[in-house]
Amino acid sequence: MPSSDTPPGRQSPSGPSAHPLPGPAARGLGYAPAGAPGLPADCGLSEEAAAVYAALVSVPSAAAHELAAHPGVPGPGRTDRALEELTALGMAVRTGDAPCRYYAVAPDVAFAPLLRRRQERLLDDRAAVARLAEAYRAASALRGSGDLLEILRGADAVAQRVDWLQRGARQEVAGFVKQPTVAVPAEENAAEFASLKAGVRFRVLYDRDVVEADGPGLMLREFLAAGEEARVSPTPLPLKMIVADREHALLPLLGEDGRATGEPVAVVVRAGALLDALLALFERIWATAVPLSLDGPDPAADGGRPSAEDRFLLSLVVSGLTDQAVATQLGSSVRTVQRRLRDLIALAGVETRLQLVWQAAKRGWV
């Protein structure tokens, strides 16, 4: 039986059907308005309905006046309208008991139609983008030579395009880094960190001269820690370049001495034979470059990199050939092969052939 201080229509907490709405002191929090954490953004509910639903999911059931009395939930008239909205949308159920009470439909059920509509819209949007991309590729095939190249002038224009290429990449960014810095110093390259965090692969080839000259200014440790794959070219890089998704490349134009001349100028190369040639050049140099790692100092930094012939020897050993077969392939004696293997073991800083094979694979020697 209701106690004397129980509001009309509300049973005593000891009653079997009573589920009083906890106050802020008991719950430690108020009720979230529309768009607050815990409710899907743009969920299609009015602000009042969103607040009432957020309150209703926290209790087994509640009467309208219990909801209206709680801070953060609209007053009695607006709460009634909010409950009608939730009931009509199938997000709340009204009991037939007197006084009538409401309980929330499970969120995964209540929001299922919304999530399904969003998923369908996302699929439609992806299909529309795919159609646009197909039209773009078809138009690219018909472009003349003038459409395949674009000239950028000025540091701001070059920096903006570099930023756009990195942030707009979906799969991979590849690049040559050499002196001089034209428009985007390493410490200002926030776009790479953002794209690495988004899962875009970065493969960067560094000219040995730029690694030796710039040192900490390159922020190699920071980029490597963020996920960049970096290698040092065994020979001077022929140009500076950044390529996004194998579709667009940007090449700063330097003077004959390799230095910037006056106002920064860059050329943008779009998909075509020229871009294919640039990508082939990148892959060829990448295949022979020395990987950089945060695991520890690499002897390659001090010139301790196997010669081309020694790498060939290693590939033969890794393939499982005997010393005699390796010597036959190299046109030398077994003793010479064994001596060169001892030298490579010392170069790698290990003690056995098995450790040498592992280090060779890790360092990209084979």
C-alpha positions as CSV (number, residue, x, y, z in Angstrom):
1,M,0.0,0.0,0.0
2,P,1.4,3.5,-0.8
3,S,2.9,5.4,2.1
4,S,1.6,8.8,3.0
5,D,4.5,10.6,1.2
6,T,4.4,8.5,-2.0
7,P,3.4,10.6,-5.0
8,P,0.0,9.7,-6.5
9,G,0.1,6.7,-8.8
10,R,3.5,5.6,-7.5
11,Q,3.8,2.5,-5.3
12,S,6.1,2.3,-2.3
13,P,9.6,1.0,-3.2
14,S,8.6,-2.1,-1.3
15,G,5.8,-2.9,-3.8
16,P,6.4,-5.7,-6.3
17,S,5.9,-3.4,-9.4
18,A,7.7,-0.4,-8.1
19,H,10.8,0.6,-10.0
20,P,11.5,4.2,-8.9
21,L,13.7,6.2,-11.1
22,P,17.1,6.8,-9.4
23,G,18.0,10.4,-8.7
24,P,21.3,11.9,-9.7
25,A,22.8,11.3,-6.3
26,A,22.1,7.6,-6.6
27,R,23.0,7.2,-10.2
28,G,26.0,9.6,-10.3
29,L,24.9,11.1,-13.6
30,G,22.0,12.9,-15.3
31,Y,20.3,12.1,-18.6
32,A,21.9,12.8,-21.9
33,P,20.2,15.1,-24.4
34,A,20.0,14.2,-28.1
35,G,23.4,13.5,-29.6
36,A,25.1,12.9,-26.3
37,P,27.4,9.9,-25.8
38,G,25.3,6.7,-25.5
39,L,22.8,7.7,-28.3
40,P,23.6,7.4,-32.0
41,A,24.2,10.8,-33.6
42,D,21.3,12.1,-35.7
43,C,19.1,9.3,-34.3
44,G,16.0,10.9,-35.6
45,L,14.4,11.5,-32.2
46,S,13.4,14.9,-30.8
47,E,15.5,16.2,-28.0
48,E,12.8,15.4,-25.5
49,A,12.4,11.8,-26.7
50,A,16.1,11.2,-26.7
51,A,16.4,12.4,-23.1
52,V,13.5,10.3,-22.0
53,Y,14.8,7.2,-23.8
54,A,18.2,7.7,-22.2
55,A,16.5,7.8,-18.8
56,L,14.2,4.9,-19.5
57,V,17.0,2.4,-20.5
58,S,18.5,2.9,-17.0
59,V,15.6,1.4,-15.1
60,P,13.3,-1.6,-15.5
61,S,10.3,0.6,-15.9
62,A,9.0,4.1,-14.9
63,A,5.8,6.1,-14.9
64,A,5.6,9.3,-16.8
65,H,5.6,11.5,-13.6
66,E,8.7,9.7,-12.4
67,L,10.5,10.5,-15.6
68,A,9.3,14.1,-15.6
69,A,10.4,14.7,-12.0
70,H,14.0,13.9,-12.8
71,P,16.5,16.7,-13.7
72,G,17.5,16.7,-17.3
73,V,14.2,15.2,-18.5
74,P,11.5,17.6,-19.9
75,G,8.5,18.6,-17.8
76,P,5.2,16.6,-17.5
77,G,3.6,17.7,-20.7
78,R,6.7,17.3,-22.9
79,T,7.5,14.0,-21.2
80,D,4.1,12.7,-22.2
81,R,4.6,13.7,-25.8
82,A,8.1,12.2,-25.8
83,L,6.7,8.9,-24.5
84,E,4.1,9.0,-27.2
85,E,6.8,9.5,-29.8
86,L,8.9,6.6,-28.4
87,T,5.9,4.3,-28.3
88,A,4.9,5.2,-31.9
89,L,8.5,4.4,-33.0
90,G,8.5,1.1,-31.2
91,M,11.3,2.2,-28.8
92,A,9.1,2.1,-25.7
93,V,6.3,-0.1,-24.5
94,R,3.4,1.0,-22.4
95,T,2.0,-1.4,-19.8
96,G,-1.7,-1.9,-19.3
97,D,-1.4,-1.7,-15.5
98,A,-2.7,1.1,-13.5
99,P,-0.9,3.4,-13.1
100,C,0.5,2.8,-16.5
101,R,4.3,2.4,-16.7
102,Y,6.8,2.4,-19.6
103,Y,9.8,0.4,-20.3
104,A,12.4,0.8,-23.0
105,V,12.8,-1.6,-25.9
106,A,16.4,-2.9,-26.1
107,P,18.7,-0.4,-27.9
108,D,20.0,-3.0,-30.4
109,V,16.4,-3.7,-31.4
110,A,15.2,-0.1,-31.1
111,F,17.9,1.3,-33.3
112,A,18.1,-1.6,-35.8
113,P,16.0,0.2,-38.5
114,L,18.2,3.3,-38.2
115,L,21.4,1.4,-38.5
116,R,20.0,-0.6,-41.4
117,R,19.1,2.6,-43.2
118,R,22.5,4.0,-42.6
119,Q,24.2,0.9,-43.9
120,E,22.1,0.9,-47.0
121,R,22.9,4.6,-47.6
122,L,26.6,3.9,-47.1
123,L,26.4,1.1,-49.7
124,D,24.6,3.5,-52.1
125,D,27.2,6.1,-51.5
126,R,30.1,3.7,-52.1
127,A,28.4,2.5,-55.4
128,A,28.0,6.2,-56.5
129,V,31.7,6.8,-55.8
130,A,32.7,3.7,-57.7
131,R,30.7,4.9,-60.7
132,L,32.4,8.3,-60.5
133,A,35.8,6.6,-60.2
134,E,35.1,4.5,-63.3
135,A,34.0,7.6,-65.2
136,Y,37.2,9.3,-64.1
137,R,39.4,6.4,-65.2
138,A,37.6,6.3,-68.6
139,A,38.2,10.0,-69.0
140,S,41.9,9.6,-67.9
141,A,42.4,7.2,-70.8
142,L,41.3,9.9,-73.3
143,R,43.4,12.7,-71.8
144,G,46.0,14.4,-74.0
145,S,49.6,15.0,-72.8
146,G,48.6,18.4,-71.4
147,D,46.0,16.8,-69.1
148,L,48.5,14.3,-67.6
149,L,50.7,17.0,-66.2
150,E,50.0,20.0,-63.9
151,I,52.5,22.7,-62.9
152,L,52.4,24.1,-59.3
153,R,54.1,27.4,-58.5
154,G,54.9,28.7,-55.0
155,A,55.6,27.1,-51.7
156,D,52.0,27.3,-50.5
157,A,50.6,25.6,-53.6
158,V,53.2,22.8,-53.4
159,A,52.7,22.3,-49.6
160,Q,48.9,22.2,-50.0
161,R,49.1,19.6,-52.7
162,V,51.6,17.4,-50.7
163,D,49.2,17.6,-47.7
164,W,46.2,16.7,-50.0
165,L,48.0,13.7,-51.5
166,Q,48.9,12.3,-48.1
167,R,45.5,12.9,-46.4
168,G,43.6,11.7,-49.5
169,A,45.5,8.5,-49.9
170,R,43.4,5.4,-49.3
171,Q,46.1,2.6,-49.5
172,E,49.7,3.7,-49.9
173,V,52.0,6.7,-50.2
174,A,55.5,6.2,-51.6
175,G,58.2,8.8,-51.8
176,F,61.8,9.8,-52.4
177,V,63.3,12.1,-49.8
178,K,66.4,14.0,-50.7
179,Q,67.8,17.5,-50.2
180,P,66.8,20.2,-50.4
181,T,63.5,20.7,-48.5
182,V,61.2,22.6,-50.9
183,A,57.9,23.2,-49.1
184,V,57.1,20.8,-46.2
185,P,59.8,20.3,-43.5
186,A,59.4,17.0,-41.6
187,E,58.3,18.7,-38.4
188,E,55.4,20.2,-40.2
189,N,54.3,17.0,-41.9
190,A,51.3,16.3,-39.7
191,A,49.4,14.7,-42.6
192,E,51.6,11.7,-42.6
193,F,51.0,10.9,-39.0
194,A,47.2,11.3,-39.6
195,S,47.2,9.0,-42.5
196,L,49.5,6.4,-40.8
197,K,47.0,6.4,-37.9
198,A,44.2,5.8,-40.5
199,G,46.0,2.7,-41.8
200,V,47.6,4.1,-44.9
201,R,50.9,2.4,-45.8
202,F,53.9,4.7,-46.2
203,R,57.0,3.5,-48.0
204,V,59.8,6.2,-48.0
205,L,63.2,6.0,-49.6
206,Y,65.8,8.3,-48.0
207,D,68.9,9.5,-49.8
208,R,71.9,8.7,-47.7
209,D,73.1,12.3,-47.9
210,V,69.9,13.6,-46.4
211,V,70.1,11.1,-43.5
212,E,73.7,12.1,-42.8
213,A,73.1,15.8,-43.2
214,D,69.7,16.4,-41.5
215,G,70.0,13.9,-38.6
216,P,67.2,14.5,-36.0
217,G,65.6,17.0,-38.3
218,L,64.2,14.2,-40.4
219,M,62.2,12.8,-37.4
220,L,63.0,9.3,-38.6
221,R,62.4,7.8,-35.1
222,E,59.0,9.5,-34.9
223,F,57.9,8.4,-38.3
224,L,59.2,4.8,-37.9
225,A,57.4,4.6,-34.5
226,A,54.2,5.7,-36.2
227,G,54.5,2.9,-38.7
228,E,56.4,4.3,-41.7
229,E,58.5,1.8,-43.7
230,A,61.8,3.6,-44.4
231,R,64.9,2.6,-46.3
232,V,68.1,4.2,-47.2
233,S,69.0,4.2,-50.9
234,P,72.4,2.6,-51.7
235,T,72.9,5.1,-54.5
236,P,72.0,8.8,-54.7
237,L,68.3,9.3,-55.5
238,P,67.6,10.8,-58.9
239,L,64.7,13.1,-57.8
240,K,62.3,14.1,-55.0
241,M,58.9,12.5,-55.3
242,I,55.7,11.6,-53.6
243,V,53.1,9.2,-55.1
244,A,49.6,8.6,-53.7
245,D,47.8,5.3,-54.4
246,R,49.7,4.9,-57.6
247,E,47.5,7.5,-59.2
248,H,49.1,10.9,-58.7
249,A,52.8,11.9,-58.3
250,L,54.3,15.2,-57.3
251,L,57.9,16.0,-58.3
252,P,59.6,19.3,-57.1
253,L,61.6,20.7,-60.0
254,L,65.2,21.4,-59.0
255,G,68.1,23.0,-60.8
256,E,70.9,21.1,-62.5
257,D,72.9,21.1,-59.3
258,G,70.0,19.5,-57.4
259,R,69.1,22.7,-55.6
260,A,65.9,24.7,-55.5
261,T,66.0,27.7,-57.8
262,G,63.9,30.7,-56.8
263,E,60.2,30.1,-56.3
264,P,59.4,26.5,-55.6
265,V,57.9,24.7,-58.6
266,A,56.5,21.2,-58.8
267,V,54.9,19.0,-61.5
268,V,51.9,16.8,-60.8
269,V,51.9,13.6,-62.9
270,R,48.6,11.7,-63.3
271,A,48.0,8.1,-64.2
272,G,49.8,7.1,-67.5
273,A,53.0,5.8,-68.9
274,L,55.1,8.4,-67.2
275,L,53.7,7.6,-63.8
276,D,54.2,3.9,-64.5
277,A,57.9,4.6,-65.2
278,L,58.3,6.5,-61.9
279,L,56.7,3.7,-60.0
280,A,59.0,1.2,-61.6
281,L,62.0,3.3,-60.6
282,F,60.7,3.5,-57.1
283,E,60.2,-0.3,-56.8
284,R,63.7,-1.0,-58.3
285,I,65.5,1.2,-55.8
286,W,63.3,0.0,-52.9
287,A,64.2,-3.6,-53.6
288,T,67.9,-2.8,-53.1
289,A,67.7,-0.2,-50.3
290,V,68.6,-0.8,-46.7
291,P,65.7,-1.0,-44.3
292,L,65.7,1.2,-41.2
293,S,64.5,-0.1,-37.9
294,L,64.0,1.0,-34.3
295,D,65.3,-2.3,-33.1
296,G,68.9,-1.1,-32.9
297,P,71.8,0.3,-34.9
298,D,72.1,-1.2,-38.3
299,P,75.7,-1.9,-39.6
300,A,74.5,-0.6,-43.0
301,A,74.5,2.9,-41.4
302,D,78.3,2.6,-41.3
303,G,78.7,1.2,-44.8
304,G,78.5,-2.4,-43.5
305,R,76.2,-3.7,-46.2
306,P,77.0,-6.9,-48.2
307,S,78.1,-6.4,-51.8
308,A,75.9,-7.6,-54.6
309,E,77.9,-10.7,-55.0
310,D,77.7,-11.5,-51.3
311,R,73.9,-11.0,-51.4
312,F,73.8,-13.5,-54.3
313,L,75.8,-15.9,-52.1
314,L,73.4,-15.5,-49.3
315,S,70.4,-16.2,-51.6
316,L,72.0,-19.4,-52.7
317,V,72.6,-20.4,-49.1
318,V,69.1,-19.5,-48.1
319,S,67.7,-21.6,-51.0
320,G,69.4,-24.7,-49.4
321,L,72.4,-25.3,-51.8
322,T,75.4,-27.0,-50.4
323,D,78.7,-25.2,-50.1
324,Q,80.0,-27.1,-53.1
325,A,76.9,-26.1,-55.2
326,V,77.3,-22.5,-54.1
327,A,81.0,-22.5,-55.1
328,T,80.1,-23.9,-58.5
329,Q,77.5,-21.2,-59.1
330,L,80.0,-18.5,-58.1
331,G,82.9,-20.1,-59.9
332,S,85.1,-20.2,-56.8
333,S,86.3,-22.8,-54.3
334,V,84.5,-24.2,-51.3
335,R,87.1,-22.7,-49.0
336,T,86.4,-19.2,-50.5
337,V,82.7,-19.7,-50.0
338,Q,83.2,-20.6,-46.4
339,R,85.6,-17.7,-45.8
340,R,83.1,-15.2,-47.2
341,L,80.3,-16.7,-45.1
342,R,82.5,-16.2,-42.0
343,D,82.9,-12.6,-43.0
344,L,79.2,-12.1,-43.4
345,I,78.5,-13.7,-40.0
346,A,80.9,-11.2,-38.5
347,L,79.3,-8.4,-40.4
348,A,75.8,-9.3,-39.1
349,G,77.2,-9.6,-35.5
350,V,76.0,-13.2,-35.1
351,E,77.6,-16.6,-34.5
352,T,76.0,-19.2,-36.6
353,R,74.8,-19.7,-40.2
354,L,71.2,-20.0,-39.0
355,Q,71.4,-16.7,-37.2
356,L,73.0,-15.2,-40.4
357,V,70.1,-16.4,-42.5
358,W,67.6,-14.8,-40.1
359,Q,69.5,-11.5,-39.9
360,A,69.8,-11.5,-43.7
361,A,66.0,-11.8,-44.1
362,K,65.3,-9.2,-41.4
363,R,67.7,-6.6,-42.9
364,G,66.5,-7.2,-46.5
365,W,69.8,-8.6,-47.7
366,V,68.0,-11.3,-49.6
